[in-house]
Amino acid sequence: MTVPVNDEDIQDMDGDTVDWRTLWTETERRVGDRVIARWICETASGADGQEFLECLDDPATQRMVAHLDSMVARYLDGEPLQYVLGHWAFRHLEVMVDPRVLIPRPETELLVDHAIAALARHDRPLRVADLGTGSGVIGLSLAMELWHDAMEVWLTDVSTDALDVARANTAGLGRAASAVRIAEGSWFEALPPVLEGRLHLVVSNPPYIGAGDVAVEPIVHGHEPHLALYADHDGLAHAMSIVADASRWLVPGGVLLLEIGAGQGSAVAALLRDAGFHDVQVHRDLAGHDRFVQGTRP
Ligand SMILES: C[S@@+](CC[C@H](N)C(=O)[O-])C[C@H]1O[C@@H](n2cnc3c(N)ncnc32)[C@H](O)[C@@H]1O
């Protein structure tokens, strides 16, 4: 259906308005999944959760249906659902996502649990750096969940585009946004020198897929930024850079916490031990794969 885009109610062939219940069913038929159809309809209608269910009998406007049609077309064309919707849930946040940033993964939500546990050992004021922040989900979750006016959370990335997304997501954070600082550059080079030896936590989900890894799903390789996915040395190059410099930036007792690829646990744990970290631990994700490594600066 091609529709002129304005804010008039949309009408069917008989001149009747079309409600969201009908559009949801039609969208389910087109995308083949009732839940995905609901998310697309929620985004098009601007109402979600209970609010969407309460507007099922309301008529849709032409502008809303044009948006819905364009989302369905992109989804059927193979674009990741998260980019099609333009937003995605991560812990307590609803963040904007688009092809400038990696789609936040569920396992990274667990990384935030480990980060919160690591910070529990430290008194305020707390200073945290989320290196390679992408959409900002790790650092923004920490700022929101641990918010205190004596907290600083640094979001860094080498990608200007990614930082634009992180900045937009910071704006939606409310009072916790006051804890957030944004800086551009490669790993620790982004941070102001005054932070050396003063961070309580350095957390990062760096790119960790080896270039040419054939196990990467085509939808991932074809749509997500390669700068966010791939690293040299079998995916370990960025972890090596971060581990090499982290001690210099942490307070004694401060923690370095990294997300890693399944299968990289022992290699990254060895990097941390060789760099002088104590209490080095490898944590698993819900699928039982090695997924996070942490160590403490003595
Ligand atoms: C795997 S993504 C993680 C994004 C986000 N933290 C998350 O967990 O969803 C890796 C991020 O590291 C960034 N990155 C790549 N190389 C970098 C570098 N040399 N310095 C800083 N950030 C870098 C990418 O732009 C990307 O945003």
The ligand as an SDF file (V2000), in Angstrom:
LIG
                    3D

 27 29  0  0  0  0  0  0  0  0999 V2000
   31.8300   -4.5040   20.5820 C   0  0  0  0  0  0  0  0  0  0  0  0
   31.4590   -2.7930   20.4000 S   0  0  0  0  0  0  0  0  0  0  0  0
   30.8130   -2.4720   22.0090 C   0  0  0  0  0  0  0  0  0  0  0  0
   29.8130   -1.3660   22.0470 C   0  0  0  0  0  0  0  0  0  0  0  0
   29.0890   -1.2290   23.4000 C   0  0  0  0  0  0  0  0  0  0  0  0
   30.0410   -0.9900   24.4660 N   0  0  0  0  0  0  0  0  0  0  0  0
   28.2940   -2.4760   23.7090 C   0  0  0  0  0  0  0  0  0  0  0  0
   28.7200   -3.2590   24.5670 O   0  0  0  0  0  0  0  0  0  0  0  0
   27.2410   -2.6730   23.1040 O   0  0  0  0  0  0  0  0  0  0  0  0
   33.0830   -2.1240   20.4310 C   0  0  0  0  0  0  0  0  0  0  0  0
   33.1910   -0.6100   20.3950 C   0  0  0  0  0  0  0  0  0  0  0  0
   34.5840   -0.2630   20.4370 O   0  0  0  0  0  0  0  0  0  0  0  0
   34.8100    0.8210   19.5660 C   0  0  0  0  0  0  0  0  0  0  0  0
   36.2260    0.8300   19.1850 N   0  0  0  0  0  0  0  0  0  0  0  0
   36.8380    0.1300   18.2030 C   0  0  0  0  0  0  0  0  0  0  0  0
   38.1590    0.4090   18.1830 N   0  0  0  0  0  0  0  0  0  0  0  0
   38.3710    1.3080   19.1790 C   0  0  0  0  0  0  0  0  0  0  0  0
   39.5350    1.9750   19.6680 C   0  0  0  0  0  0  0  0  0  0  0  0
   40.7350    1.7890   19.1280 N   0  0  0  0  0  0  0  0  0  0  0  0
   39.3810    2.8200   20.7080 N   0  0  0  0  0  0  0  0  0  0  0  0
   38.1650    3.0370   21.2790 C   0  0  0  0  0  0  0  0  0  0  0  0
   37.0290    2.4190   20.8560 N   0  0  0  0  0  0  0  0  0  0  0  0
   37.1360    1.5730   19.8230 C   0  0  0  0  0  0  0  0  0  0  0  0
   33.8440    0.6130   18.4170 C   0  0  0  0  0  0  0  0  0  0  0  0
   33.6040    1.8220   17.7250 O   0  0  0  0  0  0  0  0  0  0  0  0
   32.6250    0.0470   19.1560 C   0  0  0  0  0  0  0  0  0  0  0  0
   31.7410    1.0860   19.5180 O   0  0  0  0  0  0  0  0  0  0  0  0
  1  2  1  0
  2  3  1  0
  2 10  1  0
  3  4  1  0
  4  5  1  0
  5  6  1  0
  5  7  1  0
  7  8  2  0
  7  9  1  0
 10 11  1  0
 11 12  1  0
 11 26  1  0
 12 13  1  0
 13 14  1  0
 13 24  1  0
 14 15  1  0
 14 23  1  0
 15 16  2  0
 16 17  1  0
 17 18  1  0
 17 23  2  0
 18 19  1  0
 18 20  2  0
 20 21  1  0
 21 22  2  0
 22 23  1  0
 24 25  1  0
 24 26  1  0
 26 27  1  0
M  CHG  2   2   1   9  -1
M  END
$$$$
